[in-house]
Amino acid sequence: MPLKRETENWMKMGDEAEINQRWRLILENFLTLEECRELEFIHKSCCTVGYRPYVFSTTLLHLVVSNSAQLIMPFVSIRERLKEKAEEFFGCEYELFVEFTGLISWTRGARIGWHSDDNRPYLKQREFTAVCYLNSYGVDFEGGLFHFQDGEPKTISPLCGDCVMYTADSLNVHSVDEVVQFLYWKGKELDSTDSKEDSSYAEGLSPKRNVGVDFFKSEFSKDDALAESVFLYASSDVKEKQHRLGWAKLAAVAEAWEDYASNLRRELLRSFAHWRTSQSIYSVPYGS
């Protein structure tokens, strides 16, 4: 899979303050594996062509205008934690607000040369940047190393869950090596059960899920090659390729997705009135 990361940029409110001399921070395991997979899933489902060649992006605005507003909810608590950590580390409590939040994936061929994150006139309001990695160098992709031009640490090897924070000015000019190889999604991650279809499982399906099974069968039976390319594992092993996800389990995944989206939608609706009152997006405690 390509290098994936969540990026945040912040602007400072009020009077300008002297830059804190601790202008670079590495946070290990800032995101859990579950959080990384959830954000990666949202990105795979909703990303669009990005701002550079070989780059794909998912922004909060894109999710809203594409009728997927509920999918912004997993971002909210994460970026609050990032903002609080940045304010604490850089000594600017209650002075920042989030300018940009997005999921960015870099596929093979993507790279960027030396630059600072405020290197355009329209970006001069940026004070700090946080980059959270959703997958790992050497495991999910090759290349993509993050280099600072000066200071220590000099090079960052992306690691799933880690976060890098730094000032967005010339103190932290940086570059990213070209991504030269990435590993494709493996269907095996979805299913670790025996390759034979579990008949007792299929018999216990709800009527709703049986309808889902019939739908998937009717759609994909029109194109066997398409079904194989989607649901067979990315493996050269013939025996591995004989293992399919299974119609019943595919329908179960679809139903789980519906439940997931419905829960996020309820959370969004519960939060919206609070956001409108405060003119700010934040994590609303349950029961408020």
N, C-alpha and C positions, 0 to 999 in steps of 0.2 A: 504494500500500500504506500502511497506517497507520504512525504513528511507532512504532518498536520499539526497545527498549533492554533491556540486562541490568542488573539492580540488585543490589548487594551492600550489606549492613549488617554492621557489626562491633561487637563488645563488647570492652571492655578487661579483661584479667585482672590480678589483683594490686592493689597500692595505686594510688589515683588520682594522676595526674600533672598538673602545670600544663599547660593547653592550649598547644600550640605556636602562636606568633603567625602562622605561615604557615598559615592555616586554609582555604586554597582552592587547588586545583591542577587545571590543564587539561593533559591528555596527548593530543597529536595523534597519530593513526595508531597508537594503542595496540593495536588489533586489526587483523589483516589483512582484506582483502576476503573471502578464503576463510573465515576464522573467522566473520565476520559472516553470510555466506550459510549456513554450516552451522547456526549458532544460529537463524537465521531459519527455515530449513527445519524444524528440530525444533519450533519454536514453531508454525508453520503446521500441522504434522502432529498436534500433541498439545495445543494450548491449550484452555483452558476458560474459562467466564465468570469475569471478574475481580472484584475487591473494590470497584470503582466502576462507575457507568454508562458504557457505551461502551468498557470496558477488558477485555482478555483477558489471561490469565496462564498461565504454565507454570512450576511449581516442581519441585525435585528430588523432593520427596515425592510429588507428583502423578505424575511419571514412574515412580517405583517401584511405587506401588499400582496403576497402570494397566498393569502388566506390560510396561513399557518401560524397565526399570532401566538397560539398556545405554546409553541416550541421555543419562545423566548424565555419561558419560566426557568429552565435549568441554568440559564446564564445569570439570572438575577442575583442569587445568593453567592455564586462564585465571584462575580465582579465586585460585590460588596466586600468580600474577604480580601480581594486584591487591593481595593482602594484603601481599606483600613490598614493593611500592611504597608502600602506605599506611604501613606500619611505618617505612620509611626516611624518608618525607617528614614524618610527624608525630612522629618520634623516639620510637617505642614498640616497638622490635624485640622479638619473641617475646612480646608482651603481648596480642595480638589473637587472637580466634577468630571465625569467620564465623557470624553469627546467621541470616542469610537470603540466599538466592540465588534469583533468578527472572528469567524473561523476561516482560516486560510490553509489550503493544501498546495504543496509544491510537488509537482510530478516531474518525471525525468526530463531534464533539460532546463529546469527552472534555476535561476541564480540571481544574485543582485550584488553589485559592486559596492565600493566604499561610499558611505553616506551617513548622515545623521537623520533622525526622524523628524526634524524641523527644517529640512533642507529646501523648502519651498516657501515663498512669501505667504501663502495661504495656510501654512502649517506652523508659523512662528508662535502661535499660542500654546503649542504643545510643551509640556514640562517634563513628563515622565512616560515611559513605556513599560508594559509588562508582557512578556511572551510566555505562555504555558504550552508545553509540548504534550501532545496526545499520543505519540508513539516514539519509538526508540531507534537511534542510529545503530547500524550493524545488525539489527533484528528485523526491522520493517523496511529499511531503505539504506542505501549507501550514498555518500556525499552529504550535502546539506549541513556541513559543520558551520557554526556561527563563530566569527572572528571579530574581536575588538582590535582596533588599530594600535591603541596604546593601553598600558596598565594591565592589571591582573584581575581575574583570570584572562588570559589571552584568547583561548579557544574554548567554546562550549560544545560538548557532544550532546545533542538532544537525547533526553531520556524521558520516557513516559511518566507524566505526573510532575516533572520539575518545572520551575518557573524562574525566569530571568527578569529582573527589574533594573532599569538604568535611566539616567537623565536623557532627554531627547535632543540635547544640544551637541556642540562640537566636542565635548568631553568624551563622548561615547560614539565616535565614528565607528561603523561596523560594516561587515559584509557577510554574505552567506554563499558557501561553495555551491557549485552546480550539483543538483541531484542527478546521479548517474544511473541509479537502479532502484526500483522499488518492487516489493513483493505484492502479488495480487491477493485479493480476499480469498480465504479458504473456507468453503462451506462446512468443513469438518468442525469449525468452532461452534456451529449451531447445534451439533448433534453428536453426542458421544455414545449413543446406544448401539446395540447390535444392528447389523445391516438389514435383518429381516423385519418386515413390517409387523408391528405388534397388533394382532387382530383384536385382542381384548380391548386395547386402547381405542381402536377404530369403532368397535361396537358401542362403546360408552359415550360417543360424541353426542353433543346436544344437537337438536334440530337445526339451530342456527349454524353450527359448525359443519354439519353435513351439507348444508347449502353451500358453504364455502368450499368444501371438497369438490362438489359437483362443478362449481364455477371454475376452479383452477384446472380441473381435468378437461373441461370443455374448451377453455381458452388455449391451453398449452398443447392439447392433442392436435391442434391445427398445424403445429409446427414443431416436430420432434427435435429438430436441430436446436431451436430456440430453447426448448425445455432442457436439453442436455447442457447447453452452454450456461444456463442460469443455475441449475440445481445439481450438477455434478461437481465434484471436488476438483480444484486446480492441482491435479497430480498426474504424473506420467505413469503411475502404477495402474495396470489394467484392473486389478482387483479393487483398488480404491475407487476407480471410476464407476464401478458397478454399484457403489453405495449411493443411494439417492436420499434426499431429504424426506421424501414421502408426502403424499397428498394430505393425509390427516394432520401431520405435524406442520405442514405449510399453512393449513387452515387455522391451526392453533396459534401460529405466529401472527397471522392476520388478526385474529380475535384479540390477542394480547396487545397488538398495536392499537386497536380501537379502544381498549381499556386505558392504555397509557395516555393516548391523546385526550380522552374524555376527562381523566383526572387532571391533566394539565389545564384543560379548558376551564374546569371548575375553579382551579386555583387562580387562573387569570381573571375570571369574572369576580372572584372574591377580592382580589387585590386592586382592581381597576379604580373603584371609588376612592380608595386611599391614595392612589397615585395621582388622580385628578385633583384631589384636595391639596396635596403637598406639592404638586407640579414636579414630582420626582418619582423615578422607578426604584423601588427598594423591596426587600423581602418582608412581606407582611406576616407577622406571627399568626399561626392558626388560631381561630376563635376571636380575632380582632373585629 
